[in-house]
Amino acid sequence: MWRDRNTDEVREAQRHADYAYRLAVDPPAAKELRLFGLADWAIERFTDRRKLLLDRIYRATRLREKPLVWSLLLLAAALIILGGIIALAIPRYRARIKEAIPRYRAAIRAQMSEGAKALRVLHSPSKVAMLFLGNLVAQLMLAMILGICLRAFGQSTSFAGLVLVNTMVALFAGFMPVPGGMGVSEAALTAGLVALGVPNTVAMSTAIAYRLVTFYLPPIWGSLATRWLKQHQYL
């Protein structure tokens, strides 16, 4: 899983770092450095060589992503198989599984039926156009709100960039197993705004303000509106 960090580049950097260290601390060399006023130069040289060594060690010890992903997938599959074997081996759990299978089968069929009904919309070009136009308008409005929040903190950027950031964040947060993208959306918005040239602190403040006005606060007046609609029998 780990790459060998004792590479030729690491060994070379280690030699340079050791030489700079010995040059600064060994009595004969240190005496000459003080005599000629080169102490600051020696410290700077040692610092640069040490940073280079640490950087090459870090690059040489990075995790290889592909083997790690496959290892996690294999571990998850093994745990699922083991759990299934244990559940089938115990009579009590085996009976519960047999009882649950018809319920899950009925639930899956109901979901498939609802999905088929929802897909009927695609047979109507006018309804498909309304779906796309509605989503486009929603994305443009959200990008405008993001721009307003950014302007409130004294920064601005292109509207096209805001549309791109908002759309990509929405897609990214949708794949994350987090309710409402909480935390994920804020981090992604901050990263996107920073990529557009916004300072880090302003980007984070803008992301939090944007999420407040578009996600965290709307349920308050949404619940009041829903209660009023139910009271007047609109729902």
C-alpha positions, -999 to 999 in steps of 0.1 A, spaced: 0 0 0 29 24 7 55 33 -19 91 28 -9 103 62 4 140 54 2 143 65 -34 174 80 -50 160 115 -47 153 110 -10 188 96 -4 204 126 -23 183 151 -4 193 133 29 230 136 21 226 173 13 206 179 45 232 160 66 260 179 51 243 212 58 237 201 94 273 190 100 285 222 84 266 242 110 273 222 142 308 206 137 333 228 157 359 233 129 333 242 102 312 263 127 343 283 137 351 292 101 314 302 95 315 325 125 348 339 114 336 349 80 301 359 90 284 330 72 262 318 101 229 331 85 239 315 52 245 282 69 211 283 87 193 292 55 210 264 36 202 238 63 165 250 63 162 248 25 178 213 24 156 201 52 124 213 35 135 197 3 141 164 21 107 164 38 90 173 5 106 143 -13 98 120 16 62 130 15 60 125 -23 77 91 -19 53 79 8 19 88 -8 -8 62 -6 -15 45 -39 -52 52 -44 -62 23 -66 -50 -6 -43 -66 11 -13 -99 14 -30 -99 -22 -41 -89 -33 -6 -118 -14 9 -142 -29 -16 -130 -64 -10 -132 -59 28 -168 -46 25 -178 -75 2 -162 -100 27 -181 -84 56 -214 -85 37 -209 -122 28 -198 -131 64 -229 -113 78 -252 -131 54 -237 -165 64 -240 -157 101 -276 -145 96 -286 -177 77 -269 -199 102 -290 -187 131 -326 -199 129 -341 -168 145 -324 -145 121 -331 -168 92 -369 -167 100 -368 -129 102 -351 -127 68 -377 -150 52 -405 -128 67 -388 -96 55 -382 -107 19 -419 -103 7 -421 -68 23 -389 -57 6 -400 -72 -27 -433 -53 -25 -415 -21 -16 -392 -25 -45 -421 -31 -69 -439 -1 -56 -409 21 -61 -404 8 -96 -441 15 -104 -437 51 -91 -406 55 -111 -423 43 -143 -451 68 -137 -426 96 -132 -408 87 -164 -440 91 -184 -433 128 -182 -405 123 -207 -430 113 -234 -443 149 -235 -418 174 -251 -435 204 -235 -432 189 -200 -395 180 -207 -389 216 -218 -406 229 -186 -384 207 -165 -352 219 -181 -362 255 -182 -373 254 -146 -340 239 -135 -321 264 -156 -339 293 -140 -334 279 -106 -296 275 -111 -294 311 -125 -313 325 -95 -291 305 -70 -260 319 -88 -274 354 -84 -279 348 -47 -244 335 -44 -231 367 -62 -252 389 -38 -237 371 -8 -202 375 -22 -208 412 -29 -220 417 7 -184 408 18 -169 433 -6 -159 408 -34 -172 400 -69 -165 377 -97 -180 367 -131 -216 355 -132 -205 325 -154 -181 314 -128 -208 316 -101 -231 295 -123 -204 269 -128 -195 267 -91 -231 265 -79 -239 238 -105 -208 217 -98 -213 219 -60 -250 208 -64 -239 178 -84 -210 170 -60 -232 173 -29 -258 151 -45 -234 122 -46 -224 125 -9 -242 104 17 -249 135 38 -284 149 44 -288 181 24 -251 182 17 -244 197 52 -208 206 55 -200 192 21 -217 220 2 -200 247 23 -166 232 18 -171 228 -19 -185 263 -23 -155 277 -5 -131 257 -27 -149 269 -58 -149 305 -48 -112 304 -39 -105 289 -74 -122 320 -88 -98 342 -70 -118 350 -39 -98 352 -6 -102 322 17 -119 340 46 -143 358 23 -150 326 4 -159 307 36 -181 336 49 -199 338 15 -205 300 15 -220 300 50 -242 330 42 -254 315 10 -263 282 27 -281 301 54 -304 319 30 -309 290 6 -310 259 29 -310 264 67 -335 293 70 -362 284 44 -376 255 64 -387 281 91 -411 300 68 -417 269 48 -432 251 79 -454 282 86 -466 282 50 -474 245 51 -493 249 83 -514 277 68 -521 257 37 -533 227 58 -554 249 80 -572 263 49 -574 228 34 -552 235 4 -531 205 13 
